[in-house]
Amino acid sequence: MDDSKVVGGKVKKPGKRGRKPAKIDLKAKLERSRQSARECRARKKLRYQYLEELVSRRERAICALREELEMYKQWCTAMDQGKIPSEIKALLTGDEQSKAQHTMNKPGKTKSEGSVNLS
């Protein structure tokens, strides 16, 4: 006896739905999987290298900022004792000279002293 059904005027046989599953070469599939895993490990390694370098740069920036903060603390302590640190004197006299030059020359952008780039 035939298990076929008539649906909408067409004869359908059970178990024959859709496309036939393609026979995939198991070795090729395994090799693609291995290649994908290699690429994934390589991307992960690059990502970690990037992050380690980023952390290293930020740590160096933090050290530079701590040194700068310590210098400012020393300046404040000296000024509390009534002394003017030579660095501040140099900055003040340098500012006066730069103001005189600034009025003579065209205005331009200057980088502020003691600034640290965090990136």
C-alpha positions in Angstrom: 0.0 0.0 0.0 1.3 3.4 -0.9 1.5 6.1 1.9 1.2 9.0 -0.5 -1.4 11.7 0.1 -3.2 13.9 -2.4 -3.0 17.6 -1.3 -4.3 20.3 -3.6 -4.3 18.0 -6.6 -0.7 16.9 -6.1 0.6 13.7 -4.9 3.0 14.0 -1.9 5.2 11.2 -0.5 6.1 11.3 3.2 9.7 12.0 4.1 10.6 13.8 0.9 10.2 17.4 2.1 12.5 20.2 1.0 15.9 19.8 -0.4 18.0 16.7 0.1 20.7 17.3 2.7 24.0 17.9 1.0 26.7 15.4 1.7 29.4 17.4 3.4 33.0 16.2 3.1 33.8 15.5 6.8 37.5 16.2 6.3 36.9 19.6 4.7 34.5 20.6 7.4 37.0 19.6 10.1 39.8 21.6 8.3 37.5 24.7 8.1 36.8 24.4 11.8 40.5 24.2 12.6 41.2 27.2 10.4 38.5 29.2 12.0 39.9 28.3 15.5 43.4 29.4 14.4 42.0 32.7 13.1 40.1 33.2 16.3 43.2 32.6 18.4 45.2 35.0 16.3 42.5 37.7 16.7 42.4 37.1 20.5 46.2 37.4 20.7 46.1 40.7 18.8 43.4 42.0 21.0 45.3 41.2 24.2 48.5 42.8 22.8 46.5 46.0 22.0 45.0 46.0 25.5 48.4 45.4 27.2 49.9 48.3 25.3 47.0 50.5 26.2 47.4 49.6 29.9 51.1 50.2 29.7 50.7 53.7 28.2 48.1 54.6 30.8 50.4 53.4 33.6 53.2 55.6 32.3 50.8 58.5 32.1 49.7 58.0 35.7 53.4 57.9 36.8 54.1 61.2 35.0 51.0 62.8 36.5 52.0 61.6 40.0 55.4 63.1 39.6 53.9 66.4 38.4 51.5 66.4 41.4 54.4 65.8 43.8 56.3 68.7 42.2 53.2 71.0 42.7 52.9 69.8 46.3 56.6 70.8 46.9 56.0 74.2 45.3 53.0 74.8 47.6 55.0 73.7 50.6 57.8 76.1 49.7 55.3 79.0 49.1 53.7 78.3 52.4 57.1 78.8 54.0 57.4 82.1 52.2 59.8 80.9 49.5 59.2 81.2 45.7 60.5 78.2 43.9 62.9 79.0 41.1 60.7 77.1 38.6 57.8 79.5 39.4 60.1 82.5 39.1 61.2 81.2 35.7 57.5 80.7 34.6 56.6 84.2 35.8 59.5 85.9 34.0 58.9 83.7 31.0 55.2 84.7 31.0 56.2 88.4 31.1 58.6 87.9 28.2 56.1 85.9 26.2 53.5 88.6 26.8 55.8 91.2 25.4 56.6 89.0 22.4 52.9 88.2 22.0 52.0 91.8 21.5 54.8 92.2 18.9 54.1 88.9 17.0 50.9 87.4 15.6 49.0 85.4 18.2 49.6 81.7 18.0 48.6 78.6 19.9 51.1 77.4 22.4 51.0 74.1 24.3 50.7 74.6 28.1 53.6 73.5 30.1 53.4 70.4 32.3 50.5 68.8 30.4 50.5 65.1 29.9 48.7 63.3 27.0 46.8 60.2 28.3 46.3 58.5 24.9 
